């Protein structure tokens, strides 16, 4: 299967992408991994992306698209793939369609993970991370430490990352609504969107997603 995974920050895309890719036996292709791999290998695309990042600028769509194209052409993606974080806007979605059409293939589904905005904010803003190298993660509501502010595992100090603050999370959500959410309408017009609730235990969400993808085949 060839799948695009979408959903707001905090919907659990990373977790579900990993689990679904394993269940479906297809590679999980995330934008973050693409950038890290190209930069660490010092590919031409990696060097180009880093030059924009070092200057504090957004990496242009064409660079991201070129990285995704290179990854999708690798042998392990011949039977399918799961895209996570790409496409990020309608322009990228259109470029992906053109790319797949050139290769004579098409997407099977766009899996949309839905979660209420207040729940998304609660999930992210409640995270606390250990300052020590282990970086164990807790949550003030869902998995609180035995002692407030102290890591159960190593006794390190727990803190909230700057990009996990409620104000930052709401800004990230606004960016998602403005830039990424429109691709759902774009793909819905093609009959590709499968929407499921991202609420509940991780295993339940995975099962829900697999069942929805099966029905959508």
N, C-alpha and C positions, 0 to 999 in steps of 0.2 A: 504493500500500500504506500501511496505517496500522500502525506498528510501535512497540513499546516496547523500549528497549535496557537491559538490566540486566547487572550484573557487579560484582565487588569493585573497590575502588580499585586502580589499577595494572594492570588487565586491558586497558587500551587503549581504553576506551569512547569517549573524546573523539576519538581518531584514527579509529576505525572508524565512528563516527557521521558524521563529516564525509565520509568516503570513500563510505559506503553511501548517504547522502542525495544525493550528487552522482551516483552510478551509477544510482540509482532515480529521480532527478529529483523529489525531494520535499524540503520544507524540514526542516532539522535544528533542532529546538526543544529547547534545553537550559535547565535551570532557571537556571543562572548568567547566560546571555544574557538571559533574561526579566527577572531582577532588575535587571541593569545597564541594560537598555533602558528599563524603567519608571522607574527612579530618575533616569537621565540626562534623560529627557523630562519628569520631574516630574509624572507622571500621578498620579491620586488613589491608585491601588494602589501606585505607587512611593513616594509620600510615606508611606503607611501602613506599607509594608515597612521603609522607612528608620527610621521611629520605633522599631520593634521592634529593628532591628539596632543603632541608636545606643545603645539602652538595654541592649545585650548579651543580648537575648532572642531565642529562635527565632521566626521568622516563622510565624504560625499557618497550618495547612493550608488554611483557607478563602481566605487571601490568595494563596497559591501556586496553588490551583485556579482562582481567578478570573483570574489572569494567564495561565495555560495556556489557559483557555477563550477569552479574548480573542484570544490568538495563533492558536489553531486555527480561529477563525472568519474569519481573514483570507483573502483571495482565493487566495493561493499555496498554501494548505493544503487547498483544496477536493478535490484529487485524492489527498491522502494526506499523511503526515508521519512523522517519526521523533522520538520522545520520548526524551530523554536526561537522566536525573536526576529524572524525574517519570513515574509516581508513585514516591514514596520509601518508602511504607509501605502496609499493607493498607487503611487508612482512605482514603488518596488513591486507591488503585486502585478501591475501591468508588465513590468520588465520580466518577472518570473514567468508569466503566461507566455510571453514571446520566446523566452529561453526554452521552456518545455515544448512549445509548439515546434521549434526548430529541431528538437531532439525526437519529435514524434511521440511524445508522452504527455500525460495530463495528470492533474491532481485527482485523487479519489475523494478527499474530504477535507473540510476545514473545521476542526474541532474547537468550539467556542466554550471556554470555561466561564460560567457565570457565578458571581459572588456579590452580595450586597456591598455597597461602598462602605458603610459603617463597619461591616465585618472585616473588610480588607484593611481598613485603617487600624482596627483593633489587633488584627494578626501581626501587622508589621510594627506598629508603634509599641506593642507589648514585648518585642524581642529584647533580650538582654544577652550579651556575649561576654565570655571570660577574656580578660585582658592578657592572660598568659598565652603562650604559643599554641596550646591545645585548642583555644577559641571555642570551648563548649558553648552550646546555645541553649538558653532557657526562655520561658515566656511567663510573664507575670500572671496570666490567667490559665493557660493551658498546660504548662509544665513549669510551675514556679520552683525556685530553689528552696531547700529546707530552711535556710536562713537568708533573709532578704539581702540582696547585694553580694552574696558570696557563692562561688561555684561549689556545687556538691562534690565534684570530682577532685579538684586540686586545691580548693580554698582560695582561688584567685578572685580578684574584684570583678564583678559584673557591671557592664556599662551599656548604655544605649548609643548606637552609632548615630552620627549626625544625620545620615540619610534615612534613618528610621524614625525620626521625629514626626509627630502628627502633621506639622506644617509642610515638611518636605514630602511626606506621603501624599498629601492632598494635591501638592503641585505635580507630583509624578502622575497622579490619577488624571489631572486636567490635561497633561500632555498626552496620556493614553486616549482620553476621550476625543481630543482634537486631531491627533495624528494617526493613531492605530485603529481605533474603533470603526472608522469609515470603511476599512477593508472588509468588515463583516457584511456590510450592505453590498459591497462590490462582489463578494463571493456568493452572497445569498441570491443575487440575480442570476448566477450560474447554477443554482441548485446544489451547491456544495456544502453549505453550512449545517453542521450538526451541533446543537446547543445542549449542554448538560449543566446541572448544578455542581459547583465545586465545593459545596458544603458537606460536612460529615467526615467520618474517618477516611484516611488515605486509601485503604483497600476498597472501600465502598465506591469512592470516586473513580478509581481505576476500573473497577468492574462495570460501573455505569458507562464509562467512556468506551470500553471494549464492546459492550452490548449495543451502544448507539452507533458505533462505527460498523458493526456487523449488520445492523438494520439498514444502514445507509449504503451498503455495497450494491 
